[in-house]
Amino acid sequence: MTLLLVINLLLVAVVLTDYVVRQVMERVGEWQRVQRMLSGHPEMKGVHPDQDGLMVFDIDEDLASFILDNDDPGENRPFRVVVPGFDDEE
């Protein structure tokens, strides 16, 4: 009887260990997926893709090159984009 109890406890321990390891691996995998998506950019700190909807839009090639070729991301430097056909009413 004692032998059956020990075997059952060992089986329960194995099942619980398997469950915990799977949960940890799932969380680590999710964390790695989010880190790859956000790429460690300072602008993306505090953004969680599942909670915060990320906008997807088409971008002009000149603006894309300006943004993607920026060597100092995260700086607060205002810039002016000239949009043809848009009148400033100031």
C-alpha positions as CSV (number, residue, x, y, z in Angstrom):
1,M,0.0,0.0,0.0
2,T,2.8,2.4,0.9
3,L,4.5,1.6,-2.4
4,L,1.4,2.5,-4.4
5,L,1.1,5.8,-2.5
6,V,4.8,6.6,-3.2
7,I,4.3,5.8,-6.9
8,N,1.2,8.0,-7.1
9,L,3.0,10.9,-5.4
10,L,5.9,10.5,-7.9
11,L,3.5,10.5,-10.8
12,V,1.7,13.6,-9.5
13,A,5.1,15.3,-9.0
14,V,6.1,14.5,-12.6
15,V,2.8,15.8,-14.0
16,L,3.0,19.0,-12.0
17,T,6.6,19.5,-13.0
18,D,5.7,19.0,-16.6
19,Y,2.8,21.6,-16.3
20,V,5.0,24.2,-14.6
21,V,7.8,23.7,-17.2
22,R,5.4,24.1,-20.0
23,Q,3.9,27.3,-18.5
24,V,7.4,28.8,-18.0
25,M,8.5,27.9,-21.5
26,E,5.3,29.5,-22.9
27,R,5.8,32.7,-21.0
28,V,9.5,32.9,-22.0
29,G,8.5,32.3,-25.6
30,E,5.9,35.0,-25.5
31,W,8.3,37.4,-23.9
32,Q,10.9,36.7,-26.6
33,R,8.3,37.2,-29.4
34,V,7.4,40.6,-28.0
35,Q,11.0,41.6,-27.6
36,R,11.7,40.6,-31.2
37,M,8.7,42.6,-32.4
38,L,9.5,45.7,-30.4
39,S,13.3,45.4,-31.3
40,G,14.3,47.2,-28.1
41,H,13.6,50.7,-29.5
42,P,13.2,53.4,-26.8
43,E,10.0,54.6,-28.5
44,M,8.4,51.2,-27.8
45,K,9.0,51.0,-24.1
46,G,5.8,50.3,-22.3
47,V,4.0,49.1,-25.4
48,H,2.5,45.7,-25.3
49,P,1.3,44.5,-28.8
50,D,-1.6,42.5,-27.4
51,Q,-2.9,45.3,-25.3
52,D,-2.0,48.3,-27.4
53,G,-3.2,48.2,-31.0
54,L,-0.4,49.0,-33.4
55,M,-1.4,51.1,-36.4
56,V,-0.3,49.9,-39.8
57,F,-0.2,52.4,-42.7
58,D,1.4,53.1,-46.0
59,I,4.3,55.6,-45.8
60,D,6.0,57.9,-48.4
61,E,9.4,56.7,-49.4
62,D,11.1,60.0,-48.3
63,L,9.5,59.9,-44.9
64,A,10.3,56.3,-44.5
65,S,14.0,56.9,-45.3
66,F,14.1,59.8,-42.8
67,I,12.6,57.7,-40.1
68,L,14.4,54.4,-40.8
69,D,17.8,56.1,-41.3
70,N,17.6,58.0,-38.1
71,D,20.8,57.1,-36.1
72,D,19.5,58.6,-32.8
73,P,16.0,57.1,-32.2
74,G,14.3,58.5,-29.2
75,E,15.4,62.0,-29.5
76,N,12.8,64.7,-29.2
77,R,13.6,66.7,-32.3
78,P,10.7,68.3,-34.1
79,F,10.8,68.3,-37.9
80,R,8.6,69.8,-40.5
81,V,7.3,67.7,-43.4
82,V,6.1,69.8,-46.3
83,V,2.9,68.4,-47.7
84,P,2.0,69.6,-51.2
85,G,-1.4,71.1,-51.4
86,F,-1.8,71.7,-47.7
87,D,-2.2,75.3,-46.6
88,D,-1.1,76.5,-43.2
89,E,-3.9,78.6,-41.7
90,E,-1.9,80.4,-39.0
